[in-house]
Amino acid sequence: MLKGINYLKLYGEEPSAIEQAFAIYANVIKLDENGIVLNAKYAEKRATQYIRSYCDSSYKVEPPFEDWEVTLHNPPPLQDLI
């Protein structure tokens, strides 16, 4: 999906775009009760769609992102709670 898209420059120049891609991946990924990932490729696809749309304004994300997919959450505490 990113073939021909110059997205590597985002890592040094657009950290908020990378943060959003990671947020989408984390929001979309699903695990079962044993911690087994159920939809790794779908979560990867959604994050990749964001990166592509960020780099290529002509690319249309289908289906469009839902609010819960793109929500940025507060960072975790600096120390573990347990």
Secondary structure, DSSP 4 states (H G I P E B T S, - for coil): --TT---TTHHHH-HHHHHHHHHHHHHH--B-TT--BS-HHHHHHHHHHHHHHHH-TT---SSPPPHHHHPPPPPPPSS---
